[in-house]
Amino acid sequence: MLPPFDYFTYRRVRDQKRAERAARFASLPPPYLLPITADDKEIINRPIEKLVQDVQSSAITPLSVLQTYGRVAVRAQERTNCITELLLPEAESWLQSEVNLKGPLAGIPVSLKDSVQIKGFDTTLGYSAKANKPFAEDGPMAKLLKDAGAVPYAKTALPITLLSFESDNGLWGPCLTPHVPAYSPGGSTGGEGALLAQGGRIGIGSDVAGSVRAPAAWSGVYSLRCTTGRWPKVGVSTSMAGQEGIPSVFSPMARTLNDLTYFTRALIGMKPWKYDYTVHPISWRDELEAGAKSRPLRVGLMSNDGVVPPTPAIERALSTTVAALTEAGHTVSEITTPEGADPFTGLNLASQLLNSDGCYHFNDPLRSFEPSDPGAAQLSAVAHLPRPLRYLYYLFVRYIKRDKILATLIRDFGPKSSAQLWPLVAQREAFRATWHKWWDAEPQQYDFILCPVNATPALPHQAMHDAVSSCGYTFLWNLLDYSAGVLPVGHVDAVRDALVAPYRAVLKKLGSDHSVARGAWKHYDAGKMAGLPTAVQVVGRRWDEEQVLGYMEVVEKALEQYRDPQTGKSSKYTLLEID
């Protein structure tokens, strides 16, 4: 149907898909509709390796495990709207005929970002135009999981366009964080973050600018951004097929670090390169994981990316982690990023590479008046300006508003020809080479870099209209293709994390009073944010997944042993209580 009449098609498909989802939840067998019990909580909190052993020894049935996580999913959906497609009835039949219960993930329920292809189900990505087109076969990711013994049981919320730290779309509606529902669980893998925070076990998402790391940080769970080629990516859908300037990487998320490490090790142990031609045949290296935990570490600290300073709650999480590592005997020192390859230069370069099509492809499936993401809409508005008008806009922002940061991001943000794109790819490779040489040289030679995940805790819904460019703490590592993990540290405290002055005054004092920083800081309110999680990021180099998980364990143990000077309590993060 031609625009604008396809708006009515969007409305019809939206209502149909939501009704189908509601009917699937309503028609679940009675065991899935029971309250969460003490036995359920014991299963949820049981170490994953023990749960696998219990399934394989028949001490517990895989169906009872699935029913526990089905009850979790029902409760989580009621609270946060985190599920798009419920797979539970089919999951029971897969247990009988397709799931390998001798595998290293025997009976472990796994939730998946909506973009993973599962037979019999749509992969809409939040677009109404992609609805009612179920896949006839599992994608390689789903086949690999089933062969490992895992049981896919839910597909989860994401933002339309997949380019946002929110998870909202016109088809399924907004996903909420269970911590403070007025705020987002992050994006673009926000549904996974919300479900895991409420008792989910393992999730798989994708990350092109922070899309598994921001949801982990904002939801209070764990994630690992893998290097391109270490983790499967075939058998998934994307809003930007063919975009390779900043490749999207599918990566794991989990409720606990133990689960994250076990799951990552188990899936790589399944030799995923036999399922997916894009995966490099690199086996799991136990000695690297063990070595990362066996000695005092040299840690580089990037406390500020030079674009958006961390807000007080994030600054406190970072300083607490530094104090804990120092007390545990590790050396932490502030880094000076390589000359000519600073984080802002990286942000500008990565933004141009990621959107080199002028934001065409992620907008193309949208029907007339179908809601887009507010941040993606901002990007599109700039990219779609004719070049002369965009240059005039750049001049206005640069010389009238005197905002050099935003002006630089605007100047060349638009569609690129091949002749324009190739030099950008060459700049990316030079940028990576500079960092490689810098890390190896004295006095760096860090084991890992510690930094924020984002300048703020979770932001309120629709805040991406202002904060779309506040992604430098994660986007930098996508540009470099480094492995990076996220672990929660604490929660926002209304008193300890309050601003000492209006945010504009604080930013001016910090030398960061520009639009990109203001867009994030304007939404910071420690009183309203009280209880939201805070987190840090542990960054290794390419192919460093084993070490990064080992370093994350070192950090978590240091936080567990460190006592907060004000409260005298352990600084280890407390997971959201399941009820």
N, C-alpha and C positions, 0 to 999 in steps of 0.2 A: 504494500500500500504506500502511496506517495505521501510525502510530508505536505501539510501538517497533520493529515488524517491518521497517520500511523501512531499518533499520540493515543488514540483510542485503543489501538492494538496493544500498546505498552500497558495501558490500564487493565485491559482484559487479561493479559498474560500475568501481570503482577498479582491480580486478585486470584487467578487460577492457581499459581504456584504457592501462594501463601495458604490457600485453602487446602491444597494437597498436603502441604507440610503439617498443618494443624490436624488433618484427618489421620495422618500417619502416627502422630503422637497420641491422638485420642484412641486409636485402635490397637495400641500396644497391649500385649497380654498382661494379665494382672501382676506378675512378678516385677515388671518394669515400673509399675505405678506405686509401689510400696515406698514408705519413707526410708531414708538412709539409716541403717542399723549400725550397732557396734561392730558386728561382723564385717559389714561393708567397709567401715573405717580401717579395720585391721588389714583387709585386703589392699586397700588403697595405700596404706603406709608400709606394707611389707616390702622389703628390698626386692627389686625386680628379679635378681638372680634366684632368690629363694622362691618367688612366685612361679618362675619357670620350672624350677625343680619340683615344686609341689604339683604342678599340672602334669609333668612327665611321669611322676611317680604315682599319679592318681590320688594323691592326698586331697586334691581339690579338683573339681571338674572345670573344664574350660567354659562350659555354659554358665556356671555360677559366677565365674569371673566376669563374663560378658554381661550378665544381669546386673552385677554391681555397678559396672561402668555405664550400663544403660540407665540405671536409676540416677547416677550422677548427671548424665546428659539431659534427662528430663528436668531435673531440678535446675541445672545450669541454663537451659533454654528458657524456663519460666522467668528467671531473674535477669538474663542478659541478652536474649535473642542472639545467641552465638552460633546456632546450627542452621545450615541451609538445607542439607539433605540428610535425613535420618536413615541409616543403613541397617538398623537392628534386625528386622525380620530376615533379611537376606544374610546377615552375618551369622545367624544361627545355622542356615543351610550351608554356608561356606565352611563352618566348623566341621560339618559332617563329611564334606566331599572335597574341599579344595585346600584347606589350611593344613600345613605340615606340622603336626604336633610333636614331631621329633626335632624341630628346628630350634635355634637359640632364642627365639622369641615365642616359644610355645604358649598359646593362649593369651598373649598380651594384646589387649584392645588398643588400637591406634586410631587417632582422629587425623583427618587430612584437610588441608586447605581446599576450598571449593574447586581450585584449579586442577586438582589431581583427577585423572580419568579413571572412573570405576564403571564397570559394565552395568548397563541397565539404568544409569543415572545421567542426568545432564551435568555439564560443566559450564555453568552460565557466566561465571566471573561477575555476576551482578547485572548483566545485560539481558534485557527482555528478549532481544533478537537471538540470543543463544539458547533460549529455553525450548523445551520440548524436542530436544535433539539428543536423546540418550545414546551413550556409546555401546556398541555391540560387544566389545571385548574390553577386558582390563588393559590398562596401559602397563608398560614394563615396571613402573614403580609399584603398582598394586600387585602384580605377579611376584615381584621380589619379596614384598612383605608377606604374602601368603605362604610362599615357599620357606620363609624364615620362621613361620608359625604365628605371625601376627594376624590380628583380626580387625580389618577396617570396620568402624562402627558409626562414624559420623563424618560429614563434610561441613566445614565451618566458614564463618563469615569473613568477608574481605570488602574493601572499597571498590566501587566501580572505578575503572582505569588501573587499579593496582598501584597507583603512585600516590599514596597518602599514608600518614600516620594515624588515620582514622579507619574505621571499618563500617561504612555505611553505603547503601545503594538503594535506588528506587524499587528494585525488585523485592528485596528481603527486609529492608528497613535498617535502622542503626543497631549496631552491637554496643552494649554498655560494659563498663568495667564493674565487677562485683564489689570492688572496694568502695567507690563513690560513684553511683550510677550516672551522675551528671557529667562524668568524664569518660573519655574514650579508653578502650583497652589497648590502643595502638593499632598499627597497620603496617603493611597490608595484611599481615597474618593475625589480625586482632581476634578473630573468633577462636583461634587456637589458644591465644593468651588467656582469654576469658574462661574457656573450658578447663584448661590446665590449672588455673588458679582455684577453681572450684572442685578439684578432685580428679580431673582427667589425668591420664598417665603419660602418654607419649603423643607428640604431634609432629607433623611435617608441614613446613611452609616454604616460602621462597623469599629471597632477599636480593634486591637490586640497588637499594640505597639505605638499607637498615630494616627491612620488612620482617625479619624474624627477631632482630635485636630490639627494636623499639617496642614491639608487643611484649617481649619478655620483660624488659625493664619496667614498662608501665603496668604490667599485670602481676609482677612479683614472681616470675618463674625463670627458667634457665634456657639458654639457646646457644647454638654454635653455628656461626657463619663459616661454611666450608669453602675451601679454595675451589675455583672452577675445575671440574674434572674429577674431584674426589667423591662427589655424591651424585646419584642419578638425577637426570633432568628430563629424559625422554618419557613420554606418557603423561605429560601435563600440558595445560593450555595457558596462554598468556595473552595479554592485551596488546603486546608489542612484538609479535612474532617476527623473527629476523633481525631484531635489534641486538647487535653484538659489540657496540662501543663500550657498554658496561654490562656484561652478561649477568642475567639473573641466575642465581644459584639456589637450588632446593637444599634445605638444611633442616636438622632436627631441633625440636623444642621438647622440654620435659618439666615435670613438676619439681623434680629434685636433681641435683648434680649426679648422684649415683645412677639414676635412671638415664640421664643424658649420656653419660660415659658408657654404660653398658650397652645401650641401644646403638650408639655410633659404632662401637667396637663390633657388635654382633652383625650389623648390616654390612659393614665393610668386609667382615669375615665371610659373608655370603658371596663374595666375588661379584660385586654388582656390574663389573665390566662385561660379564657374560650376558647380562640382561640389557645393557645400555652401552652402545658404542662410544658414547661421549666420556665414559668413565675411564680414567687411567688405571692400569693394573698395579696399584700400589697396595700391598697387603698391610694389615694393621701391624704397627711396630711397637710391641709391648715395652721394649727397652727404652724407647723415647718417652713414653708416658711415665715409666718408673723413674727415669733419670731426671725428669722435671720436678719430681717431688723429693729428691734425695740430697739436696745441697742448698746452701744459701744462694739466693737469687739476686741478680742485678736487674732492677726494675727502672724503666724510664717512665717518667710521669708527664703526661700532657694534660695539664690542669685547665687549659684554655686553648681553644682552637684559633684564637685571634679574630673570630667573627662574632660568635654569640657566647658571651661568658656564661658559666654555669650559674644558675639561680642558687639562693642560699641552701635549699634542701639538698640539691645535687652536690654543691660544694662541701657540705657537711658529710655526705656519704663518701665522697672521695677522700677527704681529710681523715675520716675515721679509718678507712682502708689503709691509707698511708701509715697512720699511727700503729695499726695492728701489724702490718708487715714489718715495720721497723722494730717493733717490740719483739717480734718473732725471729729477728736476726738477719733480715734481708735489707739490702741497700736500695734506697729509693732516691732518685735525683731527677729534677726537672729537665726535660729535653729542650734542645733548640733545634727546631725542624730544619731540614736541608735548605740552603739558600736557593731560591728559584723554584722550590717545590714545596712551598708552605701550604697549609690546609686551605686557605682561601683560593689560591691558584688552582688547587685540586678541585675545590667545589665548583669553580667557574668552568674548568675543563670538563669535569664529569657531567655537569648539567648540559653542556652543549652536545656531548657524545650521546647521552641518554635520550635527548629529545631532538636528535638531528633530523628527524622527519617532520619537524615543525608541529609536533603533537597531533599529527594526522591519524595515526593508527588507533590510538586509544579512544579517539572521539568517533571514529567511523561507524562502530556498531550502534551508537546511541540513536534512539528514535526521537522524534520531535518532542521537545519539552520533557524528555526523560531526565531526571536529575543527574547531574554530574557531581564529582567531588569538588568542593569549593577551592581546594588548593590546585587541583588539576585545571580547573576553570581559569584560575589566575595565570597559570603557565600558558594555557591556550590563548588567552587574550593577548599576551605579549607576542607569542610566536606567530599569531595570525595577522599582526599588524603588517601592512606593506613596509618594505625596507626603509623608504624615506621617512615614513611616519614613526617607525621604531627608532630611527636615528634622532629625530626631533625629540622624541620622548626621552631618549638617553641624554640628550643635551639639557633638557629641562631638569631631569633628576640630578645630573652631575653638577650643573652650574647655577641653577636657580635654587633647588632644594639642597644642594651641596652634600649629596649622599653618594660618595664614591663607591661604596660597596654595592648598593643596589644598581647603580648606573653601570658598573662593570658587568654585572650579571645580565642586564638588559641588552647591552650593546650588540652582542653577536648571537642572541638567543632567537633562533629562527630556523626555518628549513635549510638544509645544506645539500648542495650537489655533491656528487662523488669527488669532484675536484676540490671541494671545500672540506669534505669529511676526511679524506686520506691524511692531510697534514695534522688533523686533530688526533688521529690514531697514532701518528708518529710522535706527537707531543706526549700522548699517554705513555708510550714505550720509553721515551726519554725521562719522563717523570718517574716511572718505575725503576729505571736504571739508576737514577740519582738516589732514590731511597735505598736501593740495594747496596750501593757503594757506601752510603752514609751509615747504615746499620752495622756494616762489617768493620768500619773504621774506628780507631780510638778517638775520643774516649767512650763512644757509645757501647757497642757490643752487648746490648741489653738482652736479657732472656725474653722479656716481654715488655710491652708498653701498657700502662694503666691509664685510662681516661674515662670521662663520662660517656654515657650512651646517647644522651640528649641533654641539652641545656636545662630542660625542665622535667618535672614529673609529668604524668599524664595531663593532657590538656582537655578542656571542655569540648563537647561536640561542636562541629563547624569551625573550630579554631584554625584549621588549616588554611582558611581564607587569608589569615595573617601570617601563619608560621610555616608556610609550605617550603621556604628556603632554609629553615632551621634544621638541617639534617647533616651538617658537616662532620660531626663526631662519628657517624657511621659511614657516610658516603665516601669519605677519604679512603677507607679500607677496601671498599668495593673497587674503587679506581686502581688501587694497588694490588687487588686480588689477594689480600692477606686473610688468614684465618683469624676469627675473633669470637670470643665467648662473652656471654652476659650472665652475671649472677646478681641476685638481689642483695641489698645491704641493710636497709631499714625502711622507715616510714616517715612521711612528712609530719613534722611536729608544728602545731599552730603557733607556739611561742618561740621555740628555738630557731625556727626557719623563717620567721617573719622578716619582711623588708624593713630596713632601718630608716628609709626615706622613700618617697614616691619613685616608681621604677625608672622614670626618665632621668631623675637626679642621680640614681645609682649608676645607670648606664653612662651618663655623662662623666661621672667620676672615674669610671673604668675605661673611658675613651672609646666606648662602643655605642654611642647614641646615633644609630642609623636604623633604617627601616627593617632590615633583616633581624637584628637583635630585638628591636621594639616589638616586632610581630609575635615573638615568642614570650617575651617578658611581660607584655601587657595583660596576659592571661594568668600570670603567677599571683596566687593568693594563698598563703600558707594556711589561713583559717579555713577556707573552703576546701583546700586540698588535704587537710589533715587526714592521715590514714592511708594516703596513696603510697605505693612502694617507691623506693629509690634504689638505684643499682649502679654498678660500675661495669666497665668493659675491659677485658683482658685480650690484648692483641699480639698475635704471633706473626710469623712470616708465612709465605706460601708453603703449603703442604705440612703445616705445623699442627694439624688437628690433635695428634696425640699429646704433644707438649702443651698446647693451650688447655686441654682438659686437665692435664696434670697441674698446670699453673693455677687453674681455677680452684682445684682442691687445696692447694697451698693457701690461696687467699681465703677460702672459706674456713679452713682450720684456724688461720690467724685471727679472723674475725670472731670465731667461736671462743677463742681463748682470751681475746682482748676485752677488758672491762671498760664500759663507758664511764668517763670520769664523773659525770653528773649523776648517773643512776646506779653505778656499780654493777650493772648487769652485763651479760655477754652481748656482744654486738652482732651475733649471728641472726640472720633474718628469721622471722617467725611466719610460717605459711598461714594463709587464710584458713580459718577454722571451717571444717565441713559440718554442715548440719542438715 
